[in-house]
Amino acid sequence: MTWTKEHISILGVAAITSFMGTFLISSVNIALPAIEAEFGLDAVSLSWMVTAFLLASAILLLPVGRLADSKGIRRLFKIGLLIFTLTSLLCAIAPNGMLLIFFRFLQGTGAALTTTTGPAILVSVFPPQQRGRVLGISVSAVYLGLATGPLFGGFLTQSFGWRSIFYLSTLMGLAAIIVAYLYLGRDGIRGARQVINLKGLFFYMPGLFLLVFGSSWIPGTTGWIMLALGFALLVAFWLHEQHSVAPVFDTGLFSKNRLFAFSNLAALINYSATFAIVFFLSLYLQKIQMLSPREAGSILIAQPIMMAIFSPLAGRLSDRIQPRYLATLGMSMCTLGLAAFAFLGQETSIGIIVGILIFVGLGFAFFSSPNMNTIMGSVDRHQYGIASGTSATMRVLGQMTSMTIATIFFALLFSGDSVNAVSNEVFLKAQFWGFITFAAIGATGIYFSFNRGRLNRET
C-alpha cells in the first residue's frame, strides 16, 4: 500500500500528541525536587503530582473508549487536545501545591481523550498488514517524549524553573491543535446512535479514587478501609457490566477473547512493574548521587532512547513473527532489570545504572509494540475504540499501580517526612522494597505474555 498525504498527516498528528504527553510526564519527574522545595510538600503529596494526572486518565479512559465508537474518534481527539493545552497553562501559573495537583488532574482528563482515540484513528486508516509498523512509529514517539523529557526537563528546571516545563507544554499543545484541525479531518458518517449504560461508572470512578487515595493514608486504619472499599466497588463494577445490555466496558472481551484478555493483562502487569522506575531514579540520582536536575536527566534518557529506537523495529517484526514471542522476551528483560535496580546503593557507579537502563529500555521496546499490535488485531473493526480505550486503561492503571506501590513504601517508611528530610539509608530501603515488588510483579506477566495464543493477521 502506498501512503497518501492523508496517511502521513494522520500518522504525524498521532505521533505529535503521543510525544507531547510523555514528554510532560517524564520532564515533571525530573522537576519533582524543585516543586517539593518551592511548595514544601511531603513525600506522599509529591507523589500526587504524578498520580493525580494518572488517576484522571484512568477514570475516563474506559468511558471515552466506549463513547469514541459512537461519537467519533477524531472529534474526541481534538477536544482532548484543547483540554490538555488549557490545563498545561493553568499548571504553569499554579500558586500552590494543592492547586497544581488539581490542575494536573484536569490535565489528565485531556490526555485520556487523546490517548484513547490516537491508536484507534491509526488502525482505522492503515491496513492490518501495516498495523504493527504504524503502531511501532506511534509508540516510538511515546518513547522519544520519555527520552527528551528528562534531558530538557532538567535543563529547563535548572535554567528557568519548573514552571517553564508547563509553558513549553502549552506551546506544544497549541502547535498540535493547529496541525490536528488542519489535517486530521472529520469522522465519517456513523451508524445509528448507540445507547450506553453509564450506571457502572458510579462503581468504577469512586472505586479507583478510593484505591489510589487510600494508599496515601497507609498504614493508618482509614487507608486500609479505603483500599478495601475501592476494591469492592471495582468488583461491583465488573458484575454490573456483565449483566448490562449496553455496558461501558465489554467484559466479554476478557471472558471470551483469550488473546485480548491476556495481552491486556500483560500490559497492566508490565506498566505496574516499570512505570515508577523514573520516579525512583530521579529522586535517587539527585538525593543519593548528588546530581543536578540536568545531570540526572541526561542519565535517565538512556532507557527511553532504546525504547524509541527499537520500538519501530519490534513493531515491524511483529508483523512477521508471532508477537507473543517478542513481547515475552521483552517482559523477561524488564523483570531482570527491575531486580537489578533493587540493589542500587550510595556507591553504585553511573555506568552500571546506565547499563541497566539500556537493558530495560530494550526489553520494553520488544514488549510494547508487539503487545499493542496483538490487542488491536484481536478485535473486530467496530471495536477499535473500546479496544484502544481498554489498552490505554490497562497502561494507566498499571502506571497508577506502580506509583501507588511507591507511595505505600514512602508512607510506611518516611513517617510523613519529605524526601530531602529522610536519611539516605531510609530512602534506599524504600527503593529496595519498591523494586523487589516490581520484579515480582513482572515475573507474573511473563506467563500471561507467553500463553496468550496466536494472532490471526487476516482481521
C-alpha positions as CSV (number, residue, x, y, z in Angstrom):
1,M,0.0,0.0,0.0
2,T,1.3,3.5,-0.9
3,W,0.9,6.1,1.8
4,T,-1.0,9.2,0.8
5,K,-0.7,12.7,2.2
6,E,-3.7,11.9,4.4
7,H,-1.9,8.8,5.8
8,I,1.2,10.7,6.6
9,S,-0.7,13.6,8.1
10,I,-2.7,11.4,10.4
11,L,0.3,9.4,11.5
12,G,2.1,12.7,12.1
13,V,-0.7,14.1,14.3
14,A,-0.9,10.9,16.3
15,A,2.9,10.8,16.8
16,I,3.0,14.5,17.9
17,T,0.4,14.0,20.6
18,S,2.0,10.8,21.7
19,F,5.3,12.6,22.1
20,M,3.7,15.6,23.9
21,G,2.0,13.7,26.7
22,T,5.0,11.5,27.7
23,F,7.4,14.5,27.3
24,L,5.4,16.3,30.0
25,I,5.2,13.2,32.3
26,S,9.0,12.5,32.2
27,S,10.1,16.1,32.5
28,V,7.9,16.7,35.5
29,N,9.5,13.7,37.2
30,I,12.8,15.5,37.0
31,A,11.3,18.7,38.4
32,L,9.8,17.0,41.4
33,P,12.6,18.0,43.9
34,A,12.2,21.7,42.7
35,I,8.4,21.5,43.1
36,E,8.9,20.0,46.6
37,A,11.3,22.8,47.6
38,E,9.0,25.6,46.4
39,F,5.8,24.4,47.9
40,G,7.1,22.5,51.0
41,L,5.4,19.2,50.1
42,D,5.9,15.9,52.0
43,A,6.9,12.8,50.0
44,V,3.3,11.4,49.7
45,S,1.9,14.8,48.4
46,L,4.8,15.0,46.0
47,S,3.9,11.6,44.5
48,W,0.4,13.0,43.8
49,M,2.0,15.4,41.2
50,V,2.2,12.2,39.0
51,T,-0.6,10.2,40.5
52,A,-3.3,12.9,40.0
53,F,-2.6,13.0,36.3
54,L,-2.8,9.2,36.0
55,L,-5.9,8.9,38.2
56,A,-7.9,11.3,35.9
57,S,-6.8,9.4,32.8
58,A,-7.7,6.0,34.4
59,I,-11.2,7.2,35.4
60,L,-12.0,8.4,31.9
61,L,-10.3,6.1,29.5
62,L,-12.9,3.4,29.5
63,P,-16.0,5.6,29.0
64,V,-14.1,7.7,26.4
65,G,-13.2,4.5,24.5
66,R,-16.8,3.4,24.6
67,L,-18.1,6.9,23.5
68,A,-15.5,7.1,20.7
69,D,-17.1,4.3,18.8
70,S,-20.4,6.2,18.7
71,K,-19.4,9.9,18.9
72,G,-16.4,9.9,16.6
73,I,-12.8,9.2,17.4
74,R,-11.4,12.3,15.6
75,R,-13.9,14.6,17.3
76,L,-12.9,13.4,20.8
77,F,-9.2,13.6,19.9
78,K,-9.5,17.3,19.1
79,I,-11.5,18.1,22.3
80,G,-8.8,16.3,24.3
81,L,-6.1,18.4,22.7
82,L,-7.9,21.6,23.7
83,I,-8.3,20.5,27.3
84,F,-4.7,19.3,27.6
85,T,-3.4,22.6,26.3
86,L,-5.5,24.9,28.5
87,T,-4.7,22.9,31.7
88,S,-1.0,23.0,30.9
89,L,-1.2,26.8,31.1
90,L,-3.1,26.5,34.4
91,C,-0.3,24.3,35.8
92,A,2.3,26.8,34.8
93,I,0.6,29.6,36.9
94,A,-0.5,27.5,39.8
95,P,0.1,29.4,43.1
96,N,0.4,26.4,45.5
97,G,0.9,22.7,45.6
98,M,-2.7,21.7,46.1
99,L,-3.9,23.7,43.1
100,L,-1.1,22.3,41.0
101,I,-2.2,18.8,41.9
102,F,-5.8,19.7,40.9
103,F,-4.7,21.2,37.6
104,R,-2.7,18.0,36.9
105,F,-5.9,16.0,37.5
106,L,-7.7,18.2,34.9
107,Q,-4.8,17.8,32.5
108,G,-5.2,14.0,32.8
109,T,-8.8,14.3,31.5
110,G,-7.5,15.8,28.3
111,A,-4.8,13.2,28.0
112,A,-7.5,10.5,28.4
113,L,-9.2,11.7,25.2
114,T,-6.1,11.8,23.0
115,T,-4.6,8.6,24.4
116,T,-7.7,6.6,23.8
117,T,-8.5,7.8,20.3
118,G,-5.0,8.1,18.9
119,P,-4.3,4.4,18.2
120,A,-8.0,3.9,17.1
121,I,-7.5,6.5,14.5
122,L,-4.4,4.8,13.2
123,V,-5.8,1.3,12.9
124,S,-8.9,2.6,11.2
125,V,-6.8,4.2,8.4
126,F,-4.0,1.6,7.8
127,P,-4.5,-2.0,6.7
128,P,-3.9,-4.9,9.1
129,Q,-0.6,-5.9,7.4
130,Q,0.9,-2.5,8.3
131,R,-0.7,-2.2,11.8
132,G,2.5,-3.2,13.6
133,R,4.6,-0.7,11.6
134,V,2.4,2.4,12.3
135,L,1.8,1.5,15.9
136,G,5.5,1.0,16.3
137,I,6.1,4.5,15.0
138,S,3.5,5.9,17.3
139,V,5.0,4.0,20.3
140,S,8.4,5.3,19.2
141,A,7.1,8.9,19.5
142,V,5.9,8.0,23.0
143,Y,9.4,6.9,24.0
144,L,11.0,9.8,22.2
145,G,9.0,12.0,24.6
146,L,10.2,9.9,27.5
147,A,13.7,10.3,26.3
148,T,13.8,14.0,25.7
149,G,11.7,14.8,28.8
150,P,14.3,14.2,31.4
151,L,17.0,16.0,29.4
152,F,15.1,19.1,28.5
153,G,13.1,19.0,31.8
154,G,16.4,19.0,33.7
155,F,17.7,21.9,31.6
156,L,14.5,23.9,31.9
157,T,14.2,23.4,35.7
158,Q,17.8,24.3,36.3
159,S,17.8,27.3,34.0
160,F,14.3,28.8,34.1
161,G,12.5,27.0,36.9
162,W,10.0,24.1,36.8
163,R,7.1,26.3,35.6
164,S,8.9,26.6,32.2
165,I,8.1,22.9,31.5
166,F,4.3,23.6,31.6
167,Y,4.8,26.8,29.4
168,L,6.6,24.7,26.9
169,S,3.8,22.0,27.1
170,T,1.3,24.8,26.4
171,L,3.2,25.8,23.2
172,M,3.4,22.2,22.0
173,G,-0.3,21.8,22.6
174,L,-1.1,24.9,20.5
175,A,1.0,23.5,17.7
176,A,-0.7,20.1,17.9
177,I,-4.1,21.8,17.8
178,I,-3.3,23.7,14.6
179,V,-2.0,20.5,12.9
180,A,-5.0,18.5,14.0
181,Y,-7.6,21.0,12.8
182,L,-5.8,21.4,9.5
183,Y,-5.1,17.8,8.6
184,L,-7.0,15.4,10.8
185,G,-10.4,15.9,9.1
186,R,-13.7,14.8,10.4
187,D,-15.2,11.4,11.3
188,G,-17.1,9.6,8.5
189,I,-20.8,9.0,8.6
190,R,-21.6,6.9,11.6
191,G,-24.3,4.3,12.1
192,A,-27.3,4.6,14.4
193,R,-26.6,6.2,17.8
194,Q,-25.5,3.7,20.4
195,V,-27.1,3.7,23.8
196,I,-24.6,3.3,26.6
197,N,-25.5,2.3,30.2
198,L,-23.3,4.7,32.3
199,K,-24.6,3.4,35.7
200,G,-21.5,1.2,36.1
201,L,-19.3,4.3,36.3
202,F,-20.8,5.1,39.7
203,F,-18.9,2.0,40.9
204,Y,-15.8,2.4,38.7
205,M,-14.9,6.0,39.3
206,P,-15.1,6.1,43.1
207,G,-13.6,2.7,43.3
208,L,-10.5,3.8,41.5
209,F,-10.3,7.0,43.5
210,L,-10.5,5.2,46.8
211,L,-7.9,2.7,45.9
212,V,-5.4,5.4,45.0
213,F,-6.3,7.9,47.7
214,G,-6.3,5.2,50.3
215,S,-2.7,4.4,49.6
216,S,-1.8,7.9,50.9
217,W,-3.3,7.1,54.3
218,I,-1.5,3.8,54.8
219,P,-0.5,2.5,57.4
220,G,-3.5,4.1,59.2
221,T,-6.8,2.2,59.5
222,T,-8.5,4.7,57.3
223,G,-6.2,3.9,54.4
224,W,-6.9,0.1,54.6
225,I,-10.6,0.8,54.8
226,M,-10.4,2.9,51.7
227,L,-8.4,0.3,49.8
228,A,-10.9,-2.4,50.7
229,L,-13.9,-0.3,49.8
230,G,-12.3,0.7,46.5
231,F,-11.6,-2.9,45.6
232,A,-15.2,-3.9,46.5
233,L,-16.6,-1.1,44.2
234,L,-14.5,-2.3,41.3
235,V,-15.8,-5.9,41.8
236,A,-19.3,-4.4,41.8
237,F,-18.5,-2.6,38.6
238,W,-17.4,-5.8,36.9
239,L,-20.5,-7.7,38.0
240,H,-22.7,-4.8,36.8
241,E,-21.1,-4.7,33.4
242,Q,-21.5,-8.4,32.9
243,H,-25.3,-8.0,33.1
244,S,-25.7,-4.7,31.4
245,V,-27.3,-4.6,27.9
246,A,-25.1,-1.7,26.8
247,P,-22.1,-1.7,29.1
248,V,-19.3,0.9,29.2
249,F,-16.9,-2.0,29.4
250,D,-17.5,-5.1,27.4
251,T,-16.5,-7.9,29.9
252,G,-17.0,-10.4,27.1
253,L,-13.8,-9.2,25.5
254,F,-12.0,-10.6,28.6
255,S,-14.1,-13.7,29.3
256,K,-14.5,-14.8,25.6
257,N,-11.3,-13.5,23.9
258,R,-8.2,-15.0,25.5
259,L,-5.9,-13.2,23.1
260,F,-7.3,-9.8,24.0
261,A,-7.6,-10.6,27.8
262,F,-4.0,-12.0,28.3
263,S,-2.5,-9.2,26.2
264,N,-4.2,-6.5,28.3
265,L,-3.2,-8.3,31.5
266,A,0.4,-8.4,30.3
267,A,0.3,-4.7,29.6
268,L,-1.2,-4.0,33.0
269,I,1.5,-6.0,34.7
270,N,4.3,-4.6,32.7
271,Y,3.4,-1.0,33.4
272,S,2.7,-1.8,37.1
273,A,6.2,-3.1,37.3
274,T,8.1,-0.4,35.3
275,F,6.5,3.0,35.4
276,A,7.9,4.1,38.8
277,I,11.5,3.5,37.6
278,V,11.9,7.1,36.5
279,F,10.2,8.4,39.6
280,F,12.5,6.5,42.0
281,L,15.7,7.1,40.0
282,S,15.0,10.8,39.5
283,L,14.9,11.2,43.3
284,Y,17.8,8.7,43.8
285,L,20.2,10.4,41.4
286,Q,19.5,13.9,42.9
287,K,19.4,12.8,46.6
288,I,21.9,9.9,46.8
289,Q,24.2,10.6,43.9
290,M,24.0,14.4,44.4
291,L,23.5,15.2,40.7
292,S,21.8,18.3,39.3
293,P,18.4,18.0,37.5
294,R,20.2,18.4,34.2
295,E,22.8,15.7,35.0
296,A,20.0,13.3,36.3
297,G,18.0,13.9,33.2
298,S,21.0,13.1,30.9
299,I,21.3,9.7,32.6
300,L,17.6,8.8,32.6
301,I,17.3,9.3,28.9
302,A,19.2,6.0,28.3
303,Q,16.1,3.9,28.8
304,P,13.6,5.8,26.6
305,I,16.2,6.3,23.8
306,M,16.4,2.5,23.5
307,M,12.6,2.3,23.5
308,A,12.4,5.0,20.8
309,I,15.0,3.3,18.6
310,F,13.8,-0.3,18.8
311,S,10.0,0.1,19.1
312,P,9.5,0.5,15.3
313,L,11.8,-2.5,14.7
314,A,9.8,-4.6,17.2
315,G,6.6,-3.4,15.6
316,R,7.7,-4.4,12.1
317,L,9.0,-7.8,13.4
318,S,5.6,-8.4,15.0
319,D,4.0,-8.2,11.5
320,R,6.2,-11.2,10.6
321,I,6.7,-13.1,13.8
322,Q,4.0,-14.1,16.3
323,P,4.0,-11.0,18.7
324,R,3.9,-13.1,21.9
325,Y,7.4,-14.3,21.4
326,L,8.8,-10.8,21.1
327,A,6.7,-9.5,24.0
328,T,7.6,-12.3,26.3
329,L,11.3,-11.7,25.6
330,G,10.8,-8.0,26.4
331,M,8.9,-8.8,29.6
332,S,11.6,-11.1,30.8
333,M,14.3,-8.5,30.2
334,C,12.3,-5.8,32.1
335,T,11.9,-8.2,35.1
336,L,15.6,-8.9,35.3
337,G,16.4,-5.2,35.1
338,L,14.0,-4.4,37.9
339,A,15.6,-6.9,40.1
340,A,19.0,-5.3,39.4
341,F,17.7,-1.8,40.3
342,A,16.8,-3.1,43.8
343,F,20.5,-3.3,44.7
344,L,21.5,0.3,43.8
345,G,23.4,1.9,46.7
346,Q,25.3,5.0,47.6
347,E,28.5,3.8,45.8
348,T,26.9,2.4,42.6
349,S,28.6,3.7,39.5
350,I,26.8,5.7,37.0
351,G,27.9,3.3,34.3
352,I,26.1,0.4,36.0
353,I,22.9,2.5,36.3
354,V,23.0,3.5,32.6
355,G,23.7,-0.2,31.6
356,I,20.6,-1.4,33.4
357,L,18.5,1.4,32.0
358,I,19.6,0.4,28.4
359,F,18.8,-3.2,29.1
360,V,15.3,-2.4,30.5
361,G,14.6,0.1,27.6
362,L,15.4,-2.6,25.1
363,G,13.1,-5.1,26.9
364,F,10.3,-2.6,27.0
365,A,10.6,-1.9,23.3
366,F,10.3,-5.6,22.4
367,F,7.2,-5.8,24.7
368,S,5.2,-2.7,23.9
369,S,4.7,-2.5,20.1
370,P,4.1,-6.3,19.6
371,N,1.7,-6.3,22.5
372,M,-0.3,-3.3,21.2
373,N,-0.3,-5.0,17.7
374,T,-1.9,-8.1,19.3
375,I,-4.5,-6.1,21.2
376,M,-5.7,-4.1,18.2
377,G,-5.6,-7.2,16.0
378,S,-7.7,-9.4,18.3
379,V,-10.9,-7.4,17.9
380,D,-13.3,-6.5,15.0
381,R,-13.1,-3.2,13.3
382,H,-16.2,-1.7,15.0
383,Q,-14.5,-2.4,18.4
384,Y,-11.3,-0.4,17.7
385,G,-12.4,2.4,20.1
386,I,-13.1,0.2,23.1
387,A,-10.0,-1.9,22.4
388,S,-7.8,1.2,22.3
389,G,-9.5,2.6,25.4
390,T,-9.1,-0.7,27.2
391,S,-5.5,-0.9,26.3
392,A,-4.9,2.7,27.4
393,T,-6.8,1.9,30.6
394,M,-4.5,-1.0,31.4
395,R,-1.5,1.2,30.8
396,V,-2.7,4.0,33.0
397,L,-4.0,1.6,35.7
398,G,-0.5,-0.1,35.6
399,Q,1.2,3.3,35.9
400,M,-1.1,4.3,38.7
401,T,-0.5,0.9,40.5
402,S,3.3,1.5,40.2
403,M,3.0,4.9,41.7
404,T,0.7,3.6,44.4
405,I,3.2,1.0,45.4
406,A,5.9,3.7,45.6
407,T,3.6,5.9,47.7
408,I,2.9,3.0,50.1
409,F,6.6,2.4,50.8
410,F,7.1,6.2,51.3
411,A,4.1,6.3,53.7
412,L,5.4,3.2,55.6
413,L,9.0,4.3,55.9
414,F,9.2,8.1,55.8
415,S,6.8,8.9,58.7
416,G,5.4,12.0,56.9
417,D,8.8,13.5,56.1
418,S,9.9,14.9,52.8
419,V,12.4,13.0,50.5
420,N,15.1,15.6,51.5
421,A,14.4,15.1,55.2
422,V,14.8,11.3,55.4
423,S,18.2,9.7,55.7
424,N,19.9,8.1,52.6
425,E,19.5,4.7,54.3
426,V,15.8,5.1,54.7
427,F,15.3,6.2,51.1
428,L,17.4,3.3,49.8
429,K,15.3,0.9,51.9
430,A,12.1,2.2,50.3
431,Q,13.7,2.0,46.9
432,F,14.9,-1.6,47.5
433,W,11.5,-2.9,48.5
434,G,9.8,-1.0,45.7
435,F,12.0,-2.6,43.0
436,I,11.8,-6.0,44.6
437,T,8.0,-5.7,44.5
438,F,8.1,-4.6,40.9
439,A,10.3,-7.5,39.9
440,A,7.9,-10.0,41.5
441,I,5.0,-8.4,39.6
442,G,6.9,-8.5,36.3
443,A,7.6,-12.2,36.8
444,T,3.9,-13.0,36.8
445,G,3.5,-11.1,33.5
446,I,5.8,-13.5,31.7
447,Y,3.1,-16.2,32.0
448,F,0.3,-14.1,30.5
449,S,2.5,-12.8,27.7
450,F,3.6,-16.2,26.5
451,N,0.3,-18.0,26.9
452,R,-2.0,-15.5,25.2
453,G,-2.3,-17.6,21.9
454,R,-1.7,-16.8,18.3
455,L,-2.7,-13.6,16.4
456,N,-4.8,-14.0,13.3
457,R,-3.4,-11.4,10.8
458,E,-6.4,-11.6,8.4
459,T,-8.6,-9.4,10.6
